[in-house]
Amino acid sequence: MSKILSNKSNLLILYEDNHIIIINKRAGDIVQGDKTGDKPLSDVVKEYIKDKYNKPGNVYLGVVHRLDRPTTGLVIFAKTSKVLPRLNKLFLSKDIKKTYWAIVKNAPPKPEDTLINWLKKNPKNNKSTAYIKEVKDSKKAILHYELLKKLDNYYLLEINLETGRHHQIRSQLANIGCPIKGDLKYGFDRSNKDAGIHLHARYIEFIHPVKKELINISAPPPKDAIWDACFP
């Protein structure tokens, strides 16, 4: 299910029913309002629902999870207050499988591996540092990666998370010498033109909490020469 159903209001909608809506987030969009005051994706989705269904008054939309602002890819929203706690439960119980793609600067030490670190967040610079041993106020972080393709100057990795920590993929990959393309915060040497990074939430799979059907969605990466080179 990777077909874009709609791109109204600059929304790339990959799936929608009465209960949930799944968006392919662009680089630079914030999922939920923050101190910047910039219009969040959640508000754009509300406006889309209000317009499409001619809904009077305020539109309900539940934020289930977030992606970092420079990251692209799949974001799930709950369209009813009934389904939000069910989706939250799926995330907490790890019954939602999320797979990411990352384009990195250097070849990883191994073609595939499991990375285990302890991450400590610094709220002053909004950055997480990966340690090989537990330190004060750190949280254990586990991810699995696999090298999918060698490009001319970069490497395409597929990542599956066991934990969901602040900037986990960005921090752990940088820790093994593989900063993500465009990610100045974690050691890449130059920014991307759109201020995004080449980290993309590519796949998501779960059992629909109401319909009890298997939902399996893939999100097309942004259009640029490097992402395009990942496809034969």
N, C-alpha and C positions, 0 to 999 in steps of 0.2 A: 504494500500500500504506500507507494512513494509519489503518487500523482498529486500535484497541487490542486486542491479543489477550488480555491479562490485566492485572488491576490488583491481584493478590494481593501481600501484604506491602508495600502502598503502591508497588508497581512498575507503571509504565505500559509494558508490553512491546509493541513494535510489530512485532518480527520475531524468530523463533527457529527454529533448526534444530540439527543435531548439532554444528555448528562455531562458530556465532556467535549472539550475542543482542544486540538493539538496544533500548535503553531511551529513553523520553521523560523526561529528567531534570527534576525539580522545582527551583524556586528554593530555595536553602539547602542542597541536598545537595552533599556533596563526593564527587568521583569516586573518589579514593584517599585513604587515611589521611594525616593531616598532624599538625602539632604541637598542634592543638586537642584531639586525642584523641576527636573526635566520630566516630560510626560512619559509615564511608564507604559509598557506593553499591555498591562492589565487594563488600563483606561481605554486604549485603542480597541481592545477586544470587546469591552463593554459597549463602546459606541457602535461597533460592527453589529453586535447582537441586537441592540436597541433599534438600529436602522433596519436590519434584515427582517426582524419579526414584529416591527411596529409596537414595541413594548412601551407602555406608559410608565412614568416614574423611574425610580432607580433600578438598574439591572444588577442582579447578583452575579459575582464571579469570584471563585475561590482560588487563591494562589497555592498550588500544591508543592512546588519546588522552584528553584531558581537556577539560572546560568549566569556566570560572570558577564559583565557588560561587553567585553571584547570577544566573547565566545559566541558561536553560532550554533543553530540546531534546535532539536526538539524540546518544546516546553508544553506541559500539560496543564490545563486549567479546568476547574470544576464549574459546571454551569448551574448546579443546584447545591443548596446547603446540605441536602441528604447525601450526596455522593462525595462531598469533600472529606469527611472523616474516613470514609471507606478507602479513598485514594491515599490519604495520609497513612492509613494502616498498612496498605500495600508497600509503601516506601519504607516504613519502619521495620516491617518484617522481611524486607529485601525480596519481595515477590514481584517487583518490577525490575526487569533486566534492562540496563542502559549500557550502550556501547558507544565509545567515542573514537574519533579519528584525530590524529595530531600529525602535523608536518613539522619535523624537527631538523635542526642544523647538522647534527653529527650522527653517525651510526651508533646505535646502542651497543653496550658491551657484549650482549648476547642477542641472538635473533628473537628469543622470547624468554621472559623471566617474570618472576613475582618480586615486586618491590615492597619491602616492609620498613617503614620509618616512623618516627614520632614527630609530629608537626606541632610547632608552636607559633601561634598567630601574634603578630605585633600590630595592635590597633592603630598605632601612630602612623605607620606607613602602609597599612592594609596589606601586609605581606606575611606569608607563612614560611618558616625555615624548617627544613627537614634534617632531623638528627638520626644517627644510626642507633642511638640508645635513648631510653626515656629520660627526659629532663623535666624540670618543674613546669607544671601547667601545659604539658604537651599531651597530644592525643595520638593514639596508634592509627596509622594509615596503611592500608594494603591495596595494591592494585596489581593487575596482570597486564602485560603488554606483549604484542607480537609484531614483528616487522613484516609489513605487507608488501612493501615495494620500495626499491631504490630508485630515486629520481636522479636527474643530472646533478643537482647540487644539494638535495634534501632527501629525507627518509620519511616514508609514511608508516605510522604506527597505529595499531588498533589497541584500544585500552578498555578493560573491564574493571570496574571498581568493586571492592568489597566493602569499603567504607566511604563516607561522603564528608570529607573534611574541607575546610576553607582552602581554596586554591590548590587542592590536593594534586591533581594531574600536573599542573604547571610547576609546582614546587618539587615533586618527586622526580619528574623528568629532568629538570634543571640540575638536580642533585647528582644525576648520573652523566652529566655533561651533554644533555640533549635538550637545550632550551627550545621552546616552540617558536616557530617563525613569527616575528613581529612582537614578541613578548619582551619588551625592554625591562619590565619589572623583574623578570627572572633570567636575565642574562643574554637575551638576543641582542645583536649589535645595532639593529636599526628597526624602526617602526614600519608597519604597513601603511599604505596610503589612506585606508579607511579607519585607521587607529584600532582595527581589530587584530586578532591573532588567529593563527591557523589551528584552532582547536574547535572541533565540531561534534555536537551530540548527534551521532549518525543513526543509531537504531534504538528502538524501544519495544519491549514486549511484555505483555501482562494479560491477565484474565480480567475482562471488563467487570467492574464490581456490581453492575446491575444486570447486564445482559448475559454474563457468564460466558462470553465468547472470547476466543483468543484474539487480542489486538496486537498486530505486528506491523510497525511503521518504520520506514526508512526516510531520512531527510536528505534531499540533494544538497551537497556542499555549495557554497557561494560560487558564482561564475568568476573564475580568474585562471590565468595560465597554469598556475601550479596545481590547483585542485583539478583542473581539466586533465593534467598530465597523469593523474592517478587512475584514470579510466582508459582502457585500451582504445 
